[in-house]
Amino acid sequence: MKLCITGGGTGGHLMIAQALVEAAVKQGHEAIFIGSTSGQDRKYFEQRSAFSHVYFLETTGVVNQKGLGKFKALYKVFSAFLKSRKILKKHKIQATYSVGGFSAAPASIASITKRIPLFMHEQNAVEGRLNSLLKPFAKRFISAYDKDSFIKGYPVKEIYYKDSRVRKSLENIIFLGGSHGAKAINDLALSVAVELKDRGIKIIHQAGEKDFDRVQKEYKIKGVEVELYSFTKDLASLIQRADLAVSRAGASTLWEATANGLPAFYVPYPYAAGDHQYYNARFIVENELGWCEREDEDLKAKLLEILDEPLEEKSKKLMEYSNSDVADKMIEDVQESIKC
């Protein structure tokens, strides 16, 4: 089978693309990638990837543009759409999998116009605008948050399942603000640092590049030892070592923690499109898998309360809820569907 995987812009979308291409290649299929020159697409796939070919077309988001900028963005999408049609024809693509994000628009629409079956994955609890627009044209629409989804779960790298474990006691806590860090989470970590030290709980903290110097200085003033990072590509091992996470509620981090059995206290980014991080986290809370609080609430009081709660039951539930073969099932579903 010759498959096109498209989408990106942010790490969350691209991690799904990575999981899918790994599953496709493992099953003996060939996959190409069509993404954008904007966002993080090139960072992920330009140098090393399992894709046989990668294409980065000039596109930007349309929704966040104003006035003339919106027309320019639409023109770029149309131009990339025409190029995508040629790419799909050149590689004799049999199916396209969209992982969402503005990067997905040209190849997804090109697939629809060429009557190439379109498969879609929604990474958030709130559907993205592009996904909502194209959903009626999709052969399959997969979402970890939809109880009626044909395949339930969220594709993450195998290492998160491989190294999963049940957390029985709180020895290490990790603070994660996303790839760029989050001041609210950094401030929360600093506010409880001495309390954590007194309890013998070790701190792992990804503070983000912009806030790293301030956070490092504050820890030194407080006399608290910490394993501090501005950014790290070794997130999987840090998550595996942690017993509790305090994190933004981006879909990729949320489901990586779930796959690893790591209970988490989520503090959603308040300006995320459609408030999707809040609804991502609420899904976890409603299934009694973790905790969530808005940024403007008393985060310190809530976290100190969580420190006294047992972790083992939630950790077990997380591991039971996640499925290690989601990406494999998604690729198998494509293969079976195009045979029909």
C-alpha positions in Angstrom: 0.0 0.0 0.0 1.2 3.5 -0.8 0.0 6.0 1.8 0.2 9.7 2.2 0.3 11.1 5.7 -0.3 14.8 6.0 -0.7 17.5 8.7 1.3 19.1 11.3 2.2 22.6 12.4 2.6 21.6 16.0 4.4 18.7 17.7 1.2 17.1 18.8 0.1 16.5 15.2 3.6 15.5 14.1 4.0 12.9 16.8 0.9 11.2 15.5 2.3 11.3 12.0 5.5 9.7 13.4 3.6 6.9 15.1 1.6 6.2 11.9 4.6 6.0 9.6 6.4 3.7 12.0 3.4 1.4 12.0 3.0 1.6 8.2 6.6 0.7 7.5 6.6 -2.1 10.1 3.6 -3.6 8.2 5.5 -3.4 4.9 3.8 -0.3 3.4 5.3 2.9 1.9 4.4 6.3 3.2 5.1 9.8 2.0 4.6 13.0 4.0 3.1 16.3 2.8 3.5 19.1 5.3 4.3 22.8 5.5 7.4 25.1 5.4 5.8 26.8 8.5 5.4 25.2 11.9 7.6 22.4 13.1 7.1 20.0 10.1 10.7 20.3 8.8 12.2 20.0 12.2 10.6 16.6 12.6 10.9 15.0 9.2 13.4 16.8 6.9 16.5 15.1 8.2 15.6 11.6 9.4 12.3 9.8 9.1 10.7 6.6 8.0 9.0 8.3 5.1 10.2 7.4 1.6 9.7 11.0 0.5 8.8 14.3 2.3 7.4 17.5 0.9 7.1 20.8 2.6 4.7 23.2 0.8 4.4 26.9 1.6 1.2 27.3 3.7 0.1 29.1 6.8 -2.9 29.0 9.0 -6.0 30.8 7.6 -8.2 31.2 10.7 -5.7 33.4 12.6 -5.1 35.8 9.7 -6.9 39.1 9.3 -7.9 41.1 6.2 -5.6 40.8 3.3 -3.5 38.2 5.2 -6.5 35.8 5.0 -6.6 36.0 1.2 -2.8 35.5 1.0 -3.1 32.4 3.2 -6.0 31.0 1.1 -3.9 31.6 -2.1 -1.0 29.6 -0.6 -3.4 26.8 0.3 -4.8 26.7 -3.2 -1.3 26.7 -4.7 -0.2 23.9 -2.4 -3.4 22.0 -3.2 -2.4 22.0 -6.9 1.1 20.8 -6.0 -0.4 18.1 -3.8 -2.5 16.7 -6.6 0.7 16.2 -8.7 2.5 14.6 -5.7 -0.3 12.2 -5.1 -0.4 11.2 -8.7 3.4 10.9 -9.0 3.5 8.4 -6.0 0.3 6.6 -7.0 -1.1 7.2 -3.5 -3.9 4.8 -2.5 -5.0 6.5 0.7 -4.3 9.7 2.7 -4.2 10.0 6.5 -4.7 13.5 7.9 -3.4 14.1 11.4 -4.8 17.6 11.5 -3.4 21.1 11.7 -3.2 23.7 8.9 -0.5 21.7 7.1 -3.1 19.0 6.3 -5.4 21.2 4.2 -3.8 21.0 0.7 -3.2 17.2 0.6 -6.5 16.4 2.2 -8.5 18.5 -0.2 -6.4 17.1 -3.1 -7.2 13.6 -2.0 -10.9 14.3 -1.9 -10.9 15.8 -5.4 -8.9 12.9 -6.7 -11.3 10.4 -5.0 -8.4 9.0 -2.9 -9.9 7.7 0.4 -9.3 10.2 3.2 -8.8 9.0 6.8 -8.6 11.5 9.6 -7.5 11.6 13.2 -8.6 14.2 15.7 -6.1 14.7 18.5 -8.2 17.0 20.7 -11.5 16.7 22.5 -12.7 19.8 20.6 -12.6 19.2 16.8 -10.3 21.5 14.8 -12.0 23.7 12.2 -10.3 22.0 9.3 -11.3 18.5 10.7 -14.9 19.7 11.2 -15.0 21.0 7.6 -13.5 17.8 6.0 -15.1 15.2 8.3 -18.1 14.5 6.1 -15.8 13.6 3.3 -13.6 11.2 5.3 -13.7 7.4 5.0 -12.9 7.2 8.7 -12.7 9.7 11.5 -10.8 8.5 14.6 -10.8 10.2 18.0 -9.7 9.0 21.4 -12.4 11.1 23.0 -15.4 9.7 21.0 -17.0 6.6 22.5 -18.4 5.8 19.0 -15.0 6.1 17.3 -14.3 3.0 15.1 -10.8 2.8 16.8 -10.4 4.1 20.3 -7.2 5.5 21.6 -4.4 7.8 20.6 -1.2 6.8 18.8 2.0 7.5 20.7 5.5 6.2 20.4 6.0 2.6 21.5 8.5 3.5 24.2 5.8 5.0 26.4 4.0 1.7 26.5 7.2 -0.4 26.7 8.4 1.5 29.8 5.0 2.0 31.5 4.7 1.1 35.2 2.3 1.4 38.1 3.1 4.3 40.4 2.7 3.3 44.0 4.4 6.2 45.9 5.4 9.7 45.1 9.2 10.0 44.9 9.6 12.2 41.8 7.4 14.9 40.4 7.7 16.4 36.9 6.6 19.9 35.8 5.9 20.3 32.1 4.8 23.5 30.4 4.9 22.3 26.8 7.7 22.8 24.3 7.9 26.5 25.1 7.3 26.3 28.8 4.5 27.9 30.8 5.0 30.7 33.4 1.9 29.5 35.4 3.4 26.0 35.8 6.9 27.4 36.5 5.4 29.7 39.2 3.5 26.8 40.7 6.6 24.6 40.9 8.5 27.4 42.6 5.7 28.0 45.1 5.7 24.4 46.3 9.5 23.7 45.9 10.4 24.0 49.6 7.3 21.8 50.6 8.4 19.2 48.1 12.0 19.2 49.4 10.7 18.8 53.0 8.7 15.8 51.9 11.7 14.2 50.2 10.1 14.5 46.7 12.6 15.1 43.9 11.8 17.7 41.2 12.2 17.3 37.5 11.3 20.5 35.6 11.1 21.5 31.9 10.8 25.3 32.2 11.1 26.5 28.6 13.9 28.5 27.2 12.5 32.0 27.8 11.9 31.4 31.5 14.8 29.1 32.3 17.2 31.7 33.8 14.6 33.1 36.2 13.4 29.7 37.3 17.0 28.5 37.8 17.8 31.5 39.9 14.7 31.1 42.1 15.5 27.5 42.9 19.0 28.5 44.0 17.6 31.2 46.2 15.2 28.7 47.8 18.0 26.2 48.3 16.2 23.5 46.4 18.0 21.0 44.2 16.2 20.3 40.9 16.8 18.5 37.6 16.0 21.5 35.4 15.8 21.7 31.6 15.0 24.5 29.2 13.9 21.9 26.6 14.7 18.2 26.2 14.2 15.6 23.5 14.5 12.9 26.1 11.0 13.4 27.5 10.1 9.8 27.4 12.7 8.8 30.0 11.8 11.8 32.2 8.1 10.8 32.2 9.0 7.2 33.0 11.0 8.2 36.0 8.3 10.5 37.4 5.4 9.4 39.7 3.2 12.5 39.2 3.1 15.1 36.5 2.0 18.8 36.6 1.4 19.6 32.9 -0.3 21.6 30.2 -3.0 19.5 28.5 -1.8 19.3 25.0 -3.0 16.0 23.5 0.4 14.4 22.8 1.7 14.9 26.4 -1.6 13.9 27.9 -1.7 10.6 26.0 2.0 9.9 26.5 1.5 10.2 30.2 -1.6 8.0 30.0 0.2 5.3 28.0 3.0 5.3 30.6 0.7 5.1 33.6 1.7 8.5 34.9 -1.0 10.3 36.9 -1.1 14.0 36.2 -2.5 17.3 37.4 -3.4 19.3 34.3 -3.3 23.1 34.0 -4.7 23.8 30.5 -3.3 26.6 28.4 -6.2 29.2 28.6 -5.7 30.6 25.1 -5.7 27.3 23.1 -8.1 27.3 20.1 -11.6 26.4 21.2 -10.3 25.9 24.8 -9.4 22.4 23.6 -6.7 21.8 26.3 -9.4 22.2 29.0 -11.7 19.7 27.3 -8.8 17.3 26.8 -8.1 17.4 30.5 -11.8 17.2 31.5 -12.0 14.0 29.6 -9.3 12.6 31.9 -11.0 13.9 35.0 -14.4 12.6 34.0 -13.0 9.1 33.6 -11.3 9.4 37.0 -7.8 9.2 35.5 -6.3 12.5 36.8 -6.9 16.1 38.0 -7.4 19.4 36.3 -7.7 23.1 37.4 -7.9 26.3 35.5 -4.9 28.7 35.6 -6.8 31.3 37.6 -7.7 28.9 40.4 -5.6 28.2 43.6 -3.2 25.8 41.9 -0.9 25.5 44.9 -3.7 24.4 47.3 -4.9 21.9 44.7 -1.5 20.4 44.1 -0.7 20.1 47.8 -4.0 18.3 48.2 -3.1 15.9 45.3 0.3 15.1 47.0 -1.6 13.3 49.7 -3.8 11.2 47.4 -3.0 7.6 46.5 -1.5 7.2 43.0 -1.7 3.4 42.4 -5.4 3.2 41.4 -5.2 6.0 38.9 -2.0 4.7 37.5 -3.5 1.3 36.9 -6.6 2.8 35.3 -4.5 4.9 32.9 -2.6 1.8 31.8 -5.8 -0.1 31.3 -7.4 2.7 29.3 -4.6 3.2 26.8 -4.0 0.9 23.8 -0.5 0.1 22.7 -1.5 -0.9 19.2 -3.6 2.1 18.1 -1.3 3.1 15.3 -1.1 -0.4 14.0 -4.9 -0.7 14.1 -5.3 2.6 12.2 -2.9 1.4 9.4 -4.6 -2.0 9.3 -8.0 -0.3 9.0 -6.8 1.7 5.9 -5.5 -1.5 4.3 -8.8 -3.3 4.8 -10.9 -0.3 3.8 -9.2 0.2 0.4 -9.6 -3.5 -0.4 -13.3 -3.1 -0.3 
